């Protein structure tokens, strides 16, 4: 069951990211707003803010996912979503504390 969920989640993430990347630049107003402009100054929920700014356009935070699965997904999404190392670290802490 866990393997099935992992495959389904990975496929869904990949499909959504490819759809976003295939979209022309001028179509989405969210694409014009840099992710850093969306972030707030407070450090309290920085991982959540980074998730919303970088991933929230296509994904909702998963309710239950293992740290191992989060790490694997983030490694793939870092390249596709052009996440910085700091973004990856904070999002990992947010999704798998």
C-alpha positions as CSV (number, residue, x, y, z in Angstrom):
1,X,0.0,0.0,0.0
2,X,2.8,2.4,0.9
3,X,4.6,1.7,-2.4
4,X,1.4,2.3,-4.3
5,X,1.0,5.7,-2.5
6,X,4.6,6.7,-3.2
7,X,4.2,5.9,-6.9
8,X,0.9,7.7,-7.1
9,X,2.2,10.7,-5.3
10,X,5.4,10.9,-7.3
11,X,3.5,10.6,-10.6
12,X,1.1,13.3,-9.5
13,X,3.9,15.6,-8.6
14,X,5.7,15.0,-11.8
15,X,2.6,15.5,-13.9
16,X,1.7,18.8,-12.2
17,X,5.2,20.2,-12.5
18,X,5.4,19.3,-16.2
19,X,2.1,21.0,-16.7
20,X,3.4,24.2,-15.0
21,X,6.7,24.1,-16.9
22,X,4.9,23.6,-20.2
23,X,2.8,26.7,-19.6
24,X,3.9,29.8,-21.6
25,X,5.5,32.5,-19.4
26,X,2.9,35.2,-20.1
27,X,-0.1,33.1,-19.1
28,X,0.1,32.9,-15.3
29,X,0.3,36.1,-13.2
30,X,1.8,33.9,-10.4
31,X,4.7,33.2,-12.7
32,X,5.5,36.9,-12.8
33,X,5.7,37.3,-9.1
34,X,9.0,36.1,-7.7
35,X,8.6,33.5,-4.9
36,X,10.7,35.7,-2.6
37,X,8.2,38.5,-2.8
38,X,5.5,36.2,-1.4
39,X,7.6,35.3,1.6
40,X,7.0,37.0,4.9
41,X,9.8,38.4,7.2
42,X,8.9,36.2,10.2
43,X,10.9,33.1,10.7
44,X,8.2,31.2,12.6
45,X,6.6,29.3,9.6
46,X,9.4,29.9,7.1
47,X,9.1,26.3,5.7
48,X,5.4,26.6,5.3
49,X,5.8,29.9,3.5
50,X,8.5,28.5,1.2
51,X,6.2,25.6,0.4
52,X,3.3,27.9,-0.4
53,X,5.5,30.2,-2.5
54,X,7.2,27.5,-4.5
55,X,5.0,24.4,-4.4
56,X,1.5,25.7,-3.4
57,X,0.6,26.7,-6.9
58,X,0.2,23.0,-7.8
59,X,0.3,21.0,-4.6
60,X,-1.3,21.0,-1.2
61,X,0.9,19.8,1.7
62,X,0.5,16.0,2.2
63,X,-1.2,14.9,5.4
64,X,1.0,11.9,6.0
65,X,4.3,11.2,4.3
66,X,7.5,9.7,5.6
67,X,10.7,11.8,5.8
68,X,12.3,9.4,3.3
69,X,9.5,10.0,0.7
70,X,9.7,13.8,1.3
71,X,13.4,13.7,0.7
72,X,13.1,11.8,-2.5
73,X,10.3,14.1,-3.9
74,X,12.2,17.2,-2.9
75,X,15.3,16.0,-4.7
76,X,13.4,15.7,-7.9
77,X,11.4,18.9,-7.4
78,X,14.4,21.0,-6.5
79,X,15.6,20.7,-10.1
80,X,12.2,21.1,-11.7
81,X,11.0,24.0,-9.5
82,X,14.5,25.6,-9.3
83,X,14.5,25.5,-5.5
84,X,17.5,26.8,-3.6
85,X,19.3,24.6,-1.1
86,X,17.8,26.7,1.7
87,X,14.3,26.3,0.2
88,X,14.8,22.6,0.1
89,X,16.0,22.5,3.7
90,X,13.1,24.6,5.1
91,X,10.5,22.7,3.1
92,X,11.9,19.4,4.3
93,X,11.7,20.6,7.9
94,X,8.1,21.7,7.3
95,X,6.9,18.5,5.6
96,X,8.9,16.0,7.8
97,X,9.7,17.7,11.1
